Amino acid sequence: MKQKNKYVEAMEKITTPIPLKQKVGEEIRRQIARRRWIRIGYSVGAVAASLLIVIGLGFFLGATDELIRSDLVAGQHSREVLLQDGELNFVLLGEDEHRAGLRLAARYPVQHQLDLLSFLGDFFTGYSEGFSYPEGLSRLEGELTGYSSMLGGSIEFRFGEGTFQVDAGGILRFSFTDNRSLISLPIPIEGSYIGDTVVGVGFAESENVYYGVFEREGVLFVLVGEDVEQEEFIRFMHYFVTY
């Protein structure tokens, strides 16, 4: 009992992510049970510190570069995925539950064709001269349209959409607008987060399609990954949320 109390006290003093602390705790309990190398008079607190050094080195030298903490298997889907800076809880969607699209109001009859790449470059990097493709994506095709309520009037809102080719196969579609009331969402923005941003994610198993929705600087984004692996979709979405 005395050893157990010292173990609890030692673990409470350690500031580290909860999953890592639990992993360390399980290892300590296994070592105590085996009694192979822990001497009776050896401090359990010292064991905890030693194991944290060994496991912590791997955590801070290698794992910190890994975005996805959960074990994902190619060709399979996980409903809950832990990230380095967030947590994703995928909603399972049935047929006809995931139709996103623009709902144009009659008061916006005038259209203006705008430069999609310039807008994306300015929005994500502050430089309208270019837009950096996320790793694993290429061949962007799309358009950006501005809408006005009268001829000669200023643009009142924008709606853009496009398609990336995924290098490993499949496509990534996206749409966005700065008038949230005019776009229907496939899923609500809730239940998950990346950094400080609340997001929504979903999966339509019958069509092998992933959905992601989030809002950034007043612009609403919808991402749709068709025939892509879950890990790929997560990395693409993380890019657009945090870039």
BAZASE-659255 format. One record per residue (C-alpha): x, z, y; residue in one letter. Coordinates in steps of 0.001 Angstrom, whole numbers, always signed. Example, Ala and Ser with C-alpha at 12.3 -4.5 7.8 and 13.67 -1.06 7.14 Angstrom:
2
+---------+---------+---------+--------+
:       u :       w :       v : residu :
+---------+---------+---------+--------+
:  +12300 :   +7800 :   -4500 :      A :
:  +13670 :   +7140 :   -1060 :      S :
+---------+---------+---------+--------+
This chain:
243
+---------+---------+---------+--------+
:       u :       w :       v : residu :
+---------+---------+---------+--------+
:      +0 :      +0 :      +0 :      M :
:   +2866 :    +813 :   +2341 :      K :
:   +4461 :   -2565 :   +1666 :      Q :
:   +1127 :   -4286 :   +2294 :      K :
:    +711 :   -2560 :   +5649 :      N :
:   +4233 :   -3588 :   +6688 :      K :
:   +3413 :   -7170 :   +5706 :      Y :
:    +238 :   -7192 :   +7802 :      V :
:   +2079 :   -5682 :  +10785 :      E :
:   +4863 :   -8220 :  +10484 :      A :
:   +2478 :  -11194 :  +10350 :      M :
:    +466 :   -9933 :  +13327 :      E :
:   +3616 :   -9893 :  +15454 :      K :
:   +4382 :  -13548 :  +14688 :      I :
:   +3008 :  -16100 :  +17146 :      T :
:   +2472 :  -19322 :  +15193 :      T :
:    -379 :  -21723 :  +14302 :      P :
:   -2941 :  -20150 :  +11969 :      I :
:   -2567 :  -22767 :   +9151 :      P :
:   +1193 :  -22204 :   +9121 :      L :
:    +798 :  -18417 :   +9103 :      K :
:   -1628 :  -18661 :   +6176 :      Q :
:    +808 :  -20863 :   +4268 :      K :
:   +3612 :  -18379 :   +4859 :      V :
:   +1396 :  -15488 :   +3822 :      G :
:    +489 :  -17158 :    +540 :      E :
:   +4153 :  -17781 :    -238 :      E :
:   +5044 :  -14157 :    +496 :      I :
:   +2306 :  -12880 :   -1797 :      R :
:   +3515 :  -15128 :   -4621 :      R :
:   +7072 :  -13904 :   -4188 :      Q :
:   +5983 :  -10275 :   -4168 :      I :
:   +3957 :  -10836 :   -7341 :      A :
:   +6888 :  -12381 :   -9183 :      R :
:   +9354 :   -9665 :   -8082 :      R :
:  +12228 :  -11956 :   -8994 :      R :
:  +14250 :  -11802 :   -5823 :      W :
:  +12575 :   -9247 :   -3598 :      I :
:  +14300 :   -5923 :   -4061 :      R :
:  +12204 :   -2764 :   -3919 :      I :
:  +13860 :   -1548 :    -763 :      G :
:  +13851 :   -4938 :    +978 :      Y :
:  +11757 :   -5114 :   +4125 :      S :
:   +8629 :   -7241 :   +3732 :      V :
:   +8804 :   -7912 :   +7451 :      G :
:  +12270 :   -9409 :   +6939 :      A :
:  +10909 :  -11632 :   +4167 :      V :
:   +8202 :  -12893 :   +6499 :      A :
:  +10740 :  -13641 :   +9195 :      A :
:  +13049 :  -15425 :   +6744 :      S :
:  +10301 :  -17604 :   +5373 :      L :
:   +9121 :  -18435 :   +8871 :      L :
:  +12609 :  -19601 :   +9740 :      I :
:  +12717 :  -21937 :   +6722 :      V :
:   +9165 :  -23239 :   +7015 :      I :
:   +9244 :  -23170 :  +10803 :      G :
:  +12295 :  -25412 :  +10940 :      L :
:  +10445 :  -28049 :   +8982 :      G :
:   +7367 :  -27539 :  +11156 :      F :
:   +9165 :  -27859 :  +14470 :      F :
:  +11745 :  -30486 :  +13490 :      L :
:   +9523 :  -32803 :  +11519 :      G :
:   +5838 :  -31948 :  +11527 :      A :
:   +5507 :  -31834 :  +15306 :      T :
:   +5938 :  -35611 :  +15334 :      D :
:   +3047 :  -36059 :  +12904 :      E :
:    -321 :  -36465 :  +14584 :      L :
:   -2496 :  -35905 :  +11505 :      I :
:   -2250 :  -32522 :   +9762 :      R :
:   -4797 :  -33170 :   +7011 :      S :
:   -3894 :  -35018 :   +3818 :      D :
:   -5625 :  -38409 :   +3973 :      L :
:   -5777 :  -40777 :   +1016 :      V :
:   -5906 :  -44543 :   +1482 :      A :
:   -9285 :  -45939 :    +508 :      G :
:  -10958 :  -42543 :    +770 :      Q :
:  -12808 :  -40835 :   +3608 :      H :
:  -12490 :  -37222 :   +4789 :      S :
:  -15260 :  -35689 :   +6856 :      R :
:  -13004 :  -33130 :   +8518 :      E :
:   -9546 :  -34015 :   +9818 :      V :
:   -7174 :  -31601 :  +11533 :      L :
:   -4876 :  -33049 :  +14198 :      L :
:   -1840 :  -31696 :  +15945 :      Q :
:   -3903 :  -31444 :  +19125 :      D :
:   -7484 :  -31480 :  +17922 :      G :
:  -10088 :  -31610 :  +15194 :      E :
:  -12345 :  -34460 :  +14090 :      L :
:  -15635 :  -33941 :  +12267 :      N :
:  -17016 :  -37286 :  +11125 :      F :
:  -20772 :  -37821 :  +11065 :      V :
:  -21973 :  -39924 :   +8141 :      L :
:  -24220 :  -42720 :   +9384 :      L :
:  -26883 :  -44561 :   +7473 :      G :
:  -28046 :  -48134 :   +7975 :      E :
:  -29404 :  -49008 :  +11434 :      D :
:  -28171 :  -45686 :  +12835 :      E :
:  -25144 :  -47102 :  +14561 :      H :
:  -26143 :  -49978 :  +16796 :      R :
:  -24381 :  -49705 :  +20144 :      A :
:  -25047 :  -52076 :  +22985 :      G :
:  -25629 :  -52584 :  +26667 :      L :
:  -29139 :  -52070 :  +28001 :      R :
:  -29248 :  -54155 :  +31159 :      L :
:  -31731 :  -53156 :  +33794 :      A :
:  -33593 :  -55825 :  +35770 :      A :
:  -32145 :  -54511 :  +39015 :      R :
:  -28659 :  -55865 :  +38147 :      Y :
:  -29165 :  -59663 :  +37934 :      P :
:  -25869 :  -60790 :  +39511 :      V :
:  -22776 :  -61036 :  +37296 :      Q :
:  -19086 :  -61292 :  +38247 :      H :
:  -16383 :  -62196 :  +35727 :      Q :
:  -13393 :  -59847 :  +36106 :      L :
:   -9892 :  -59657 :  +34625 :      D :
:  -10046 :  -57437 :  +31534 :      L :
:   -6291 :  -57021 :  +31054 :      L :
:   -5737 :  -56096 :  +34696 :      S :
:   -8480 :  -53502 :  +34529 :      F :
:   -7133 :  -51946 :  +31309 :      L :
:   -3592 :  -51904 :  +32673 :      G :
:   -4675 :  -50228 :  +35877 :      D :
:   -6958 :  -47755 :  +34098 :      F :
:   -4515 :  -46592 :  +31427 :      F :
:   -1169 :  -46902 :  +33192 :      T :
:   -1867 :  -47438 :  +36878 :      G :
:    -273 :  -50914 :  +36723 :      Y :
:   -2660 :  -53858 :  +36817 :      S :
:    +174 :  -56266 :  +35906 :      E :
:     -77 :  -55488 :  +32212 :      G :
:   -1559 :  -53480 :  +29377 :      F :
:    +515 :  -52062 :  +26513 :      S :
:    -966 :  -52731 :  +23086 :      Y :
:   -1248 :  -49690 :  +20835 :      P :
:   +1104 :  -49853 :  +17864 :      E :
:    -545 :  -51692 :  +14982 :      G :
:   -2843 :  -53811 :  +17177 :      L :
:   -2464 :  -57360 :  +18493 :      S :
:   -4366 :  -60440 :  +19739 :      R :
:   -6741 :  -58855 :  +22215 :      L :
:   -9740 :  -61005 :  +23105 :      E :
:  -12554 :  -59912 :  +25368 :      G :
:  -14163 :  -59965 :  +28771 :      E :
:  -15097 :  -57712 :  +31650 :      L :
:  -18240 :  -58241 :  +33706 :      T :
:  -19228 :  -56677 :  +36994 :      G :
:  -22917 :  -56333 :  +37884 :      Y :
:  -24600 :  -56305 :  +41280 :      S :
:  -28187 :  -55942 :  +42363 :      S :
:  -28003 :  -58763 :  +44948 :      M :
:  -26042 :  -61869 :  +45852 :      L :
:  -23026 :  -61066 :  +47990 :      G :
:  -23352 :  -57380 :  +47196 :      G :
:  -20575 :  -55170 :  +45914 :      S :
:  -20089 :  -54545 :  +42214 :      I :
:  -22166 :  -51538 :  +41208 :      E :
:  -20964 :  -51097 :  +37646 :      F :
:  -18758 :  -52765 :  +35039 :      R :
:  -19122 :  -53460 :  +31361 :      F :
:  -16217 :  -54601 :  +29201 :      G :
:  -15798 :  -55410 :  +25558 :      E :
:  -13078 :  -56793 :  +23365 :      G :
:  -11547 :  -57089 :  +19925 :      T :
:   -8080 :  -56278 :  +18617 :      F :
:   -6680 :  -57617 :  +15377 :      Q :
:   -5314 :  -54791 :  +13226 :      V :
:   -1911 :  -55730 :  +11840 :      D :
:   -2680 :  -54123 :   +8474 :      A :
:   -6044 :  -55897 :   +8245 :      G :
:   -9455 :  -55424 :   +9796 :      G :
:  -10434 :  -55363 :  +13463 :      I :
:  -10917 :  -52794 :  +16195 :      L :
:  -13737 :  -53464 :  +18637 :      R :
:  -14234 :  -51597 :  +21872 :      F :
:  -16709 :  -51498 :  +24730 :      S :
:  -16789 :  -49461 :  +27907 :      F :
:  -18759 :  -49007 :  +31093 :      T :
:  -18749 :  -46860 :  +34214 :      D :
:  -22556 :  -46598 :  +34104 :      N :
:  -23293 :  -44355 :  +31151 :      R :
:  -27069 :  -44707 :  +31472 :      S :
:  -26950 :  -48393 :  +30566 :      L :
:  -25204 :  -48204 :  +27204 :      I :
:  -26632 :  -46960 :  +23922 :      S :
:  -24273 :  -44868 :  +21826 :      L :
:  -23945 :  -45094 :  +18036 :      P :
:  -23265 :  -41327 :  +17921 :      I :
:  -23306 :  -38522 :  +20507 :      P :
:  -20162 :  -37279 :  +22206 :      I :
:  -19906 :  -33919 :  +20497 :      E :
:  -18568 :  -32068 :  +17485 :      G :
:  -14895 :  -33059 :  +17791 :      S :
:  -12049 :  -32913 :  +20263 :      Y :
:   -8665 :  -34432 :  +21031 :      I :
:   -6652 :  -32298 :  +23404 :      G :
:   -9036 :  -31290 :  +26190 :      D :
:  -11393 :  -34227 :  +25568 :      T :
:  -14642 :  -33814 :  +23649 :      V :
:  -15256 :  -36813 :  +21390 :      V :
:  -17673 :  -37977 :  +18744 :      G :
:  -16660 :  -39712 :  +15504 :      V :
:  -18706 :  -41227 :  +12719 :      G :
:  -18441 :  -43296 :   +9549 :      F :
:  -20866 :  -45820 :   +8053 :      A :
:  -19876 :  -45858 :   +4397 :      E :
:  -22098 :  -48794 :   +3444 :      S :
:  -20228 :  -51054 :   +5886 :      E :
:  -16825 :  -49324 :   +5908 :      N :
:  -16998 :  -48919 :   +9681 :      V :
:  -15630 :  -46076 :  +11824 :      Y :
:  -17052 :  -45124 :  +15215 :      Y :
:  -15566 :  -43140 :  +18044 :      G :
:  -17027 :  -42301 :  +21462 :      V :
:  -15511 :  -40469 :  +24406 :      F :
:  -15528 :  -40369 :  +28192 :      E :
:  -12428 :  -40660 :  +30319 :      R :
:  -12278 :  -40532 :  +34119 :      E :
:  -15937 :  -41432 :  +34421 :      G :
:  -15737 :  -44375 :  +32000 :      V :
:  -17548 :  -44260 :  +28671 :      L :
:  -15742 :  -45809 :  +25676 :      F :
:  -17015 :  -46833 :  +22246 :      V :
:  -14496 :  -47774 :  +19527 :      L :
:  -15519 :  -49488 :  +16295 :      V :
:  -13053 :  -49937 :  +13433 :      G :
:  -14131 :  -52458 :  +10800 :      E :
:  -12368 :  -52525 :   +7429 :      D :
:   -9584 :  -50209 :   +8600 :      V :
:   -8181 :  -47077 :   +6991 :      E :
:   -9296 :  -43742 :   +8375 :      Q :
:   -5752 :  -42813 :   +9390 :      E :
:   -5366 :  -46064 :  +11343 :      E :
:   -8626 :  -45536 :  +13192 :      F :
:   -7679 :  -41973 :  +14119 :      I :
:   -4343 :  -43098 :  +15536 :      R :
:   -5961 :  -45884 :  +17556 :      F :
:   -8589 :  -43544 :  +18968 :      M :
:   -5984 :  -40914 :  +19815 :      H :
:   -4061 :  -43553 :  +21744 :      Y :
:   -7035 :  -44532 :  +23894 :      F :
:   -8031 :  -40921 :  +24548 :      V :
:   -4578 :  -39683 :  +25535 :      T :
:   -2580 :  -42728 :  +26718 :      Y :
+---------+---------+---------+--------+
